[in-house]
């Protein structure tokens, strides 16, 4: 079966979306029996995991697709497939290296594919694999993004389109914000119709949970849903409390992030000039929508604002030669001018932008903020048409005085040109999509820059290094300035943040000393979030700056962006993701597109790309003889034919019989070493897992005998706090009070003196005193088991139990014929083994040094057994 199949490589770069608007066809002979979306947002940084479990329900092998939509701003950081018990993990490589493998495959006549895309906010990720008769495959995709604050709120966009109703569909969102959550709202296509009542929201001071568990029948009952099940977005918007005008600083593991968004400062009057393309290409709907947007924007100007209007084709026309105050009379006259804008002629962008710069420069006003906004839909075709000279002219004219924002209307515009010209002059470029709501898009952009609060913002961090961008021209109401970096010396107790800015012509300073050892900043299970947030923001900014740099500086920053992309396994424009899996030798390639960019490579020979009614381009692979071939598989004899588990069993594979497990393998991190240690513990024991006599804390566990992991784990704290967790429920007893949770219920929380319990999807966080443990519920082969993970324990205290050691220390002995480690001054024979890390929900497989139990624990197993839990 699968072991007879050849090797296939798939390169997954950054992804694209197809343009078809047709509805998907209902897939046959494939059962998506489980589809989970789990999103955790910690300090605005979202980590999202999509897990799809699919069964081939027919007596022959067939190709099964996995296709999901993710936000354009996100980086994919992990992809894996599990087929017949074997996991295939993707690896992020430099794009050039991936391209070489792709080229070799093409030269062998193997097929290649390219997924195309258009769209505003989402990208499409798609792959497929051939699955044997009556077998199953699990797909898991992880992507990460930093949520950006716009108009006073953060937006978490989650798309769900499994392509068929799913028996076990779950969406779990957990938002954790240290300063507290000020408001939260859930909307989107999936919150309409009968599904509106399926969404459950739970709020606490610093946490919010959103769950969405529609039944198979309910999945057809939303505005955009149908017989093919869910099809739409869930949009979760929220904001945080801001009690400190100096901003919010989060610190974890030597990294920090500073969120700066003061609202207690007066608005700065603005000078704004609108430069409007009225060339012939703006004919019809474009010019009509532009007029509508301008009329609304003019109505929103404040009376102490000054404004100007410039239209251009081959000639440049100004409404007035100078900026005028936004009085009622002036606004009415300006609206009359806007209503008379007509399209004709060519496009002289150079002269128009320089006229706007001149209009602002001739009338400087103290204590104001100046903004240029250019709207165009095409290339320069009149006057100066050389793009490099236009950018040089504009940069020289503006200098560092004010930003230029460029709005590109439609797909014919040279968006790279607009992006570079904006970035060179302290602004940003935004695409306006040619659609019925284009006027609302224009107005929405203006709303983001309508209320400047601070200008010339500089942020300084004494004790910080490797900082992201620290200098900003303007800060607008409803937005947020984000700076991340590393703390120079991890041993220091504090470091200082300082923000220097100008408010209405006056210098203002925000200064604060931040404690670096605050344990409450980030939950222990998310302690690497700050580091990944820093890496994400650094890579984003390095890539954005590429259009501005030249020569050695550009090369060095590109190398750094590549290094970080590879280190943190981010799929960016510099990297591709390579997946090895069992199937006929083929190569698929998908690269992250630029806005309006062209396909980076042509299809290779042997590929036919057909427009299907799936609403996307679909890849069809052909063999050298023009037939689609699949690995052959033999059906099991009737007497032992595998059967499906019930859909709610969450199983990944078919079960004919369950073998007995003789031991469980534990991992122990090793200081300064790439490989941890691992050791086996026999299952026929009740174990002392963790014990601290000083705080009267203990945790014991009982193994299962039919499978990996624990069937029951019990906690005891002080004299009257008792917690028992099994694979069905969580029971807590506090004197006369009893609390019980079920694993499949909505997220819940219980707090009492010295004890905190937080139930999330397939995990429960337990904090007793100064010890925090997460108990994870894993499901495999239709069977469930528990696994504990210690997240926090008191420092300088020696804890007892199997999990009492925080880390180990070893040295590799050189020159031995067999691998040997030196542990606690003793030489120990060791072997490199693969082990599944059950302390993480994703259960990664990692390499470890397998050593005897006694070598690590320095005691016999009998010293860790208990007679009762």
N, C-alpha and C positions, 0 to 999 in steps of 0.2 A: 504494500500500500504506500504510505507516505515515504517509507525508507527507501523505496525503489525510485522515487522521483528525483529528477535532477535539481541542481541548485539554481535559484533565481535571485537576482539582485534587483532591488527597487530603490531608486533615488528619489527621495521626497524632499524637495527644496521648499520654497515657500509658495503658497498655493493660490490658485486662481479659481474663478467662478464662472460658470457658463451663462450664456445670455438667454437661453430659451425660457419661455414663460409657460410651457405646457405642463400639465399635471402628470405626476409619475404614474406609471403603470403598476398595478398591484403585483408583487412578486409571487411566483408560484413555487411550491416545493421547497421553500425556505421558511423556517420559523425563527423569527427574532423573539426568543422567549424571555429575554431579559435585557433591559436598557436602562443604565444608571448614569445620571449626571450629578457629580458631586463637586460643589464649588465652595472653597474656603477663602474668605477675604480677611486678611490680617493687616491692619494699618494701610488700607487701600490697595494692597497687593493681592491679586486674585490668582489662586491656583485651581485649575479646573481639570477634572478627570472624567472622561466619557468612557464607559465600559459597555460594550455590546456583546451579548452572547447569542450565537446563531447556530441553528441545527439544520443540517441537510436531511430532509425527511424522506428521501427517495433512495431506491436501491441502486444508485449509481453515483459516481463522483460528479460534482458540478462546481462551478465557480461561484463564490459568494463574495459580495461587495460590502465594503464598509465605507460609508460616506457621511461626513458631518460638516457643519458650517461653524467657523470660529471667527472671532473679531479680527479685523485686519491689523489692529494694533498689537496683537498678541504674538508671542514667540512659542512655537511648539517646542517642548523640551523632552518629550518621551513618547515612544510608540512601541507597542509590543503586540504579538499575537501568540496565542496558546492553542496548539492543535495536537490532539491525542496525547495530552500530558506534557508535550514539549513546548518550551517557550522560545520565541524568536524575538530578541530585543534589537531595536534599531540603534545605530551608532551615528552620531553627527561627525561628518568629515569636512575638510576643506573642499569647496566646490570644485576646484581644479582636479583634485584627486578623484572625486566622484565622477567628474566629466571623463577622465581617462578610462575608468571602468565602463562607463556608458559607451564610449567610442569603441572599446574593444568588443563589447557585446554587439554593437551595430555592425562592425566589420565581419562578425561571424554570421551575419544574416538574421540575428535575433530581433524581435520586434521592439519598438520603442514607442512611448506615448507622451503626449503633451496635453495637459488639462488647461483649457483656456478660461478666462474669467472676466466678468464685469461686475459691478455692484458697488454699493456705497459703504457699507460698514462690515460686511462679512466676506470671508474667504472660504473656499470649498476644499476640503481634504478628502481624497478618495484613494482607496487601494482595494485589492481583491486577492483571493487565494482559492485554489482548488481544494475542496474538502471531500473526503471519501464518503462512500455510502453510509448513511445513518451515523455520521460523525458530527462533531461540534467544533466550533472555533470561537475563541474569545478575543475580541479586539479591545485594546486599551490605549487611549490617546490622552496625553497631558499637555496643557498649554497654560501659559502664564502671562499676566499683563498687569501694569500699574494703572489703576483707574484714574482718569483725569477729571478734575473738577471744572464744570462749565455751568454758568448761570446758577451758581449756588448749590450744585448737587453733583454727586457721582452717579454714574450709570454702569450697571452690570448687565450686559446683554447676553442671554443664553438662548440658543436656537435648538429646537427639537423637531426632527423630521426623520423618524426611524424607517419610514417608507411602508409601514404596515402597523396595525394595532398590535400592541405588545402586552402579553399577559402580566408581566412584572416590570412596570415602568415606574421609576422613582427619580425625582429631582430633589436634591438636598442642597440648600445654601446656608452657610453659616458665616455671619459677618461679625468680626471682633474689632472693636475700636476703643482704644484706651480712654479717650476723653469723653466717651459716651455718644450715643446715636440720637440726634435731635429729631429726625423724622425718617420715615421709611414708607415707600409706596411701591406697589407691584402693579404693573400694567403690561400691555402687549397683546398680541393675537391670542395667546394661550390663556388669557384672563377674561376672555369673552364667552358669552353663551353660558351653557351649563357648567363649563370649567371654572367659572369665576368662584364658585363655592367649593371647589376642590383645593384651591390654594389656601394653605394655612400659614399664618404668620405668628411667631412668638417673639416677644420683646423682653429684654432685660436691660439693665442700665447700660452695659457696655457690649452687649451681644444681641444679635437678632438671628432668628432662624426662619427660613421660608421653605416649606415642603410642598411638593406637588406630586401626588400619587393618584393619577386618574386610572379608573378601571378600563378594561378593554372597550367596554361600551361607551364610556364617557369620552374616549379619545377621538371620536368622530364628531364631537359636539362643540366646536368652536367656530369662529367666523371663517377661518381659513382651513379648517379640518374637513375630512370626508371619509370615504370608505378606506382610504389608505392610511388613516390614523392621524396622529398629530402632525401639524405642519405650521410652524410659526415660532414666534419669539416670546420670551418672558423678559421683561425689562424691569429690573429692580433699581429704583433710584433712592438715594439716601444722602444725608449729610451728617456731620458730627458736631458736637458741642465745641465751642471755641471760647473757653473762659479766659484764656491767656492771650492778649494781643501780640505777645512776643513770639507766638507760634507754639507748635507742639513738636517735641523732639523725642524720638524713640531710639533706644540703644539696645543692642543685643550682640553678643559674641564679637565685640570689637568693631562693629559697624553701626552707623547711625543714619537716621533720616530726619530732616527738618521740614515740617509743613508750615509754611508762613502764609497766612490769609487774614490779615487784620481787617476789621470792618468798622472800627471806631475812629476812622479818619474821614475828614470831609472830602467830598468828590472834587476832582480837579476840573475846572472848565476846559473844554477842548476846542481846538481848531481842527476842523476836519474838511478835507477836500475830496470830493467824489470825481473820479476820472472815468468817464463812461464811453466805451466803444460803441459807435453808432454806424460802423461800416456795413457794407451790404450783407455780410454773412450773419449779421444780427437780425435779419429780416424776420417778420412774422412773430411767432410766439416769444422768442427771446427778448426782443425789444419791448413787447407788450408786458412781459413779466418784470423786466427791469424797471419800467415806468411804475408798475404797481408797488414794487419794493421801495423805490425811492420816495414815492408819495408817503408811504407809511413811516419810513425812516425820518423824513423831514418833520413829520408830526411829533416824533419822539424827541427831537432836539430840545435841550433846555435853553432858557432865555439867555443865560450867560455864556452859551456856546457861540462860536463863530464858524461859519461854513462857506464853502465855495463849490461851484459846479462847473465841470469842464467836460465837453463832449468832443469826440474826435472821429474823423475818418482819415482822408488824406489831408484834411485841414483841421486845425484846432480852434474850437470856439469856447469862449468863457461866458458864463451867464453875467457875471460882473467881474471887473478886473481885480477886485480886492475882496478879502473876506468880509462878510457882513454878519452882524449880530442876529441871532435867531429870534427876532421879534415876530409878532403875529403878521405884520404887514410884509416883512421880508419873506417869511415862509410862504405866504399866499402867492407872492410874485414868483418865487422859486418853483412852486407847484405848477403854475401856469407854464413856465419854461419847460418843466419835465414833460408835461402833457404834449408838448410840441416836438419832442425828440423824434426824429425820423431816421431810418437807416439808408445809407448810400455810400458809395465810394470805397477806397482802400483803407489801410490801417497804418497810421503813423504813431506807433507807441512811444518812440523816443521823444518826439516833440511834445506829446501830450503829458507825459510824466514830468518832463523838465518844466513845463508850464505850471503844473501843480506844485512842484518844489518852489518855484519862484513866487507863486502866490502866497505860500506860507512864510517864506523867508523875508519877503518885503514887509510883513506886518507882524513882527514878533511881539508876544505879550507875556509879561512876567507872570509866573504862577499858573501857567496853563500847560496842557499836553497837546502836541500836534500829531496828526495822523493823516497819512495819504492812503486812499483806497482806490485801487485800479481794478476795473472790470473789463475783461476782454474775452473774445472767443476765438482768436486766431493768431497767426504769426504776423510780425511786422512786414508789410508789403509796400510801404511808401516812406519817403524820406530816408532816414538811416535804417537800413534793414539788417546790418551786421549785428548779430546778437551780442557778441563780445564787446563791441564798441558801445552798444546801447547800455549794457550793464556798467561799463566803465564810466560813461557819461553820468548815469544816474547816481552811482556811488560817489563820484566826485562832487556832484551838486548837493546831495543830501548830507554827506559826511556823517557824523555821529548824532545829528540833531534830532531826528524823529524817525519812526518806522514807516515802511511801505508795506502794505498788505495787498496781495494780488489774488484776485478771484478769477479762476479760469472757467469759462462757461462752455460746457459740452466736452466732447472728446477730440475735436479737431485742433484744440489749442495746444501750443507747445508748453506743456506743463513743467517740463524740466527747466526751461528758461524762466518761467514765472517763479518756480521754487527757488532757484539760485538767486534771482534778483531780489526776492523778498528776504532771504536769509542774509544776503550781503548787507541789507539795510535794516536789520533788526526786526523784521516782520515774519509773517508766515504766508504760505500760499494755501488756498482752499479751492477744491473743485466744486463747482456748482453743476449739479446733474440736470441734464436737459429733460425735465419732467414737468408734470402739472403743478408741482409745488416749488418750482424754482424760485418764485418770488418769496416764499417762506424761508427757503434756504438762505437767500440773500439777507433777509431781515434777521434771521437767526444769527448769522455771522456778525452783523452790526450790533446786535444786542450784547454779544460777548465783549465788545470793545467800547460800548456806549458810555461806561462810567469809570474813567480812570481815577484811581485813588492815590497812587504814588508814582513817582518817576525816578529814573537814575538809581535803581536799587542795587546795592552791593552787599553781599553776605560774606562774613568772615568767621572762621572757626579756629580758635586757638587750641591746638592739640588735635586738629584734624588734618588728614592728608588724603590723596587720591580723590579729590572732590569732583563732583559733577559740576555743571554750569553754576556759577555764582554771581553773574552779572546780568541784569535785566533792565531793559529800557522802561517798561511800564508794568504796573500791576493794576489789573482791572477788578472791579467789584464782582464777586461771584466766581472768580478764578482762584488759583493757588500757585504759589511758588514752592517748588520741591527741590531740595538739595540733599544729596546723600554722600557719604564718604566713610573713610576708615579712621579709627582713633589711633593716634600715633603711638601711644604707650598704653597697653592694656592694664598696666598696674596703677595708672592714675585713677583717682576717685572721681574726678570731674573734668569737664572741659567747657569752654566759653563760646557762646554763639553771639554774634553781633550783626545787626542789620542796620545799614545806613542808607537813607533814602531822602527824597525831596517831596514835601507835601505842600502844595500851593506856594512854591517858592521858598519854603522854609525847610532847613535840614531837620530830620528826625532820626533818632537812634533807638533801636530796640536791642537790649543786651540782657543776657541771662546765663547763669552758670548751671550746667546740667550734670546731674550725678550719673556716672557711667555704670554703677553697680545696682541700679534699680531692678530688682527681680520681677517686678510687676509689668514691665514694658511689654514683653512678648510671652505668650504661653510657652511652656517648655517644648511642647510638640511642634511648635512653629519657630524654633529658635534660629533656624537658618534663613528665615524670611528676609531679615534685614540685609543679609549678604547677597541674596538673590535679587532683591529689589535694587541694591546698589549696582549689581552687574547688569541688570536689565536696563536701568536708566543710563548707565555709562555707555553701553553698546548702542542704545538708541541715539544718544547725542553724538557719539563718534561717527555713526553712519550718516546722520544728518549733516555733519560738518564736512563730509567728503566732497560735496559740491563746491565748497568754498576754498579748499586747500589745493596746493600744487607741490610738486617736487618731493623733497625728503620728508617734510612735515606730513604731507598726505600719506606717503608710504608708511611712516611710523604709526600714524593713527589707525590706518587700515590694519596693520599687523596687530595692534593692540585690540582692536575690535574683533579680529579673527581669533586671537588667543582666548579672549573672554568667551566668545561664542562656543569655542570648542570645550573650554573648561566647564562651562555651565550647560553644555549640550543644548544651546539655543539654535534653532533653525532660523538663519537670517539670510540676507542677500549675499553673504560671503560663504555660507555653508550649505551642505545638503545632508539629508538623513538617509542612511543606507540600511536597508532591511534585508537580511538573508532569510529565505524561507523555502520550503519544499515545493517545487513546481518546476515546470519545464523552463529551461534557461531563457529568460527574458529580461529586459530592462525597461522600466518606466521612469520618466523624468518629469518633475514638476518644479518650477522655479518661481520664487516670489516675484510678482510683477511690480513694475513701477506703475504709477498712475498713467493709464493710457499707453503703456509701453507695448512693444511688439513681442511676439513669441521669441524666446531666446534661442531655440533650436528648431529645425524642421523635423517632422516625423521621419523615423528611419524606415528603410524598406521593410515590407511585410506587415505594415500596420494599416488597418482600415478604420477610419474614424467616422462613425455614423451619428446622425442626430436622432436620438431616441425620444420617446415621449416621457422621459424621466425628468425633463426640465433641466438637463445638463448635457454636456458632451460626454459620451461614454466611450471607453476604450474597448475595442474588439481586437483580440489577438488572433493571428492566423499562423499556422505552421507552414513549412516550406511547401507542402502539398495543398495548401489552401483549406485545410480542415482544422478545426479547433480540436486539440487533443488534450486529454486529461490523464493523469495517472490512473492506472487500472486498480480496482479494489475488488477483493473477493467478499462476497456476503458470508456472514457467519452461518453455520449450520442452524436449522430451525430450533434445535433443542437448546442451543446456547446463544441465540441471536440477542444482541444487546437491546435493551429497552430504554426508552426515555424515562428520566426521572420526572416527577411532577414539576410543572412550571415554577412553582414557588419553592422548589428545593434549591434553586440557585446552583445547580450542579454544572460542572464544566465538561464532564465526560460521561460516557456510558459505563455502567457498573454491571459486571457479571458476578463478581465476588469481591469482597473487601479483604485484603490480606491483613494479617496481624502485624502491628508495628512493635518492634522490640525496644526501640530507644528513640529519644528526641535529641536533636542537636541544638546546642546553645552557642550563641556568639558572644565574644568578649572583645571589645575594642582594645587596641594596643597603642600605647603612646608613641608617636613618631614613626609608626609603621604603616605601610599601605595595606597589608593584609591583617585582619583581626585573627585572634585565636578562636577555635571552636572545639567543643568537647561533647561527648554523648552521655546522656543520663538514661538508665533503664526505666521503662515505663511502670514497672510493677511497684511503685512507691507513691505514698503521699509525701510531698516535699515541703520543707521549710524554704520558702522563696525569698523572704525578706523579713528581717526582724531588727528592731531598735528598742532595746530594753529601757533606755532612758526616757523615751517618749511613750512607752507602752504601746508600741505599734508592732503588728505582725501580719504577714500575708503568707498563706499556705495554699498549695494547689494539688489537685488530684488529676493524674494523667488519664487519658482514654486508653483503651487497650486495642481498639480496632483501627485507630487512625492517629495522626499526629496531634500534638497539642494537649490541652487540658479540658476536662469535662466540667470541672468546678474549681473556683478560686474563692477563698474566704479571707476577709480582712477583720482584724480586731484592733480597736483603738480605745485607750483608757479602759474603763471598766464596763461601760454600757453601750459602746458603739460597735455594732456587728454588721458586716456586709457580706452577703453570699451571692455570687454570680455564677450562673450556669448558662447553657446555650439557649435557654428559653427566656430567662428573666433575670432581673436584678432586684434583690430584696435587702432592704436596710432596716435595722432595728435599733432604735434609740430609746432605751428604757421601755416605756409603755407604748411608744409610737412606732408604727410600722409603715413603711413606704415600699411600694413595689412598682417597677417599670417592666415593660415588655420590650424586647429588642426591636420589634417592628413598629413601635409606636412613634409618634412625632417627637422631635427633640425636646428634652425636658431637663429641668435643673432642680436640685434640692440642696439647700444649705442649712446647716445647723452648727452648733458651737464646735469650731475646729475641723469641721468636715464639709467638703463640697463634692457633689456628684453632678456631672454633666453628661447626659446621654445624647450622643449623636448617632449618625448612621454607622452602624456596625462597630461602634466603639463607645466606651464609657470612661470619662476622666474622673479619677478618684484622687482627692487631696485630703490627707489626714495629717494635721499638724504641718510640719515642714517637709513632708514626703508626698510626692505626686507620682501616680502610676496610671497608665492607660491600659485598659483591658480591651483587646481587639477581638472581634468575632469574625472568624474566617469560615468560609464555606467551600468545601472541596468534595467532588464526587458525591454530591447530595448529602454529605455529612457536615456537621458544624463542629468547630472546636474553638477554644479560647487561647489567647497568648498574651502574656503580660509584658509591658515595656515600662521600665523605670525612667521617668522624665526629670525628676528632681529629687535630690536627697541632701541631707545636711552635710556641709563640708567639714573636714577634719573630724569626722565621726566614723568609726569602723562599724559597718553594719554586718549582721550575720545573714546567712542564707545563700542559696544558689545565685541570686541576683545581687548579692551584697557588694561585689567588687565593681567599681565604676569602670576600671580599665586595668589592663595587664601591661607587663613590660617583658620584652624578650630580645634576644640577639640571635641572628643566624650564624651558626658555626661553619666557618669556611673549611674546605678541604675534606669534608666527610664524604664517604661513598654514598651514603643515604642521607636525605635531608635531616638536619639536626638543629634544634633550637636550644638556646641556653635560657632557662626560666628559673628564677630564684636560685641562681648559682648551680643548677643541675642541668646536665645535658639530656635532652629528651628527643627521641625519634619522632618525626612528624611527617605528614603527607599533605599535599595541597588538594583540597576538596571543594566542590561546589556545594553551597548551602543556601536554602531559602530563608530570607530574613523576615520572619513573621512579626517582628516588632513594628513593621511599617504596613499600612493598608495595601500598598502596591505589591507587597511580597517580592522584592527583587531577589535575583539569584546572584550571589557574590562568592568570591574565592576566599578561602580561609586556610589557616594551618590547623589541621586536625591533630590534637594531642590528647593524651590520657587525662581522665577526669582528675586524678590525684595530682598530676603535675601542675594543674591550674589552681585547684582549690586547696591543695596541701592537706587535705583530709580525706577520709573514706566516705563513700556515699551514705553509709549508715549514720554519719554525723549530721546529715541533712534531712533525715526522714522523721516524720511525725506519725503518731498513731491515729490522730483524728484532726480534721481541718479546724 
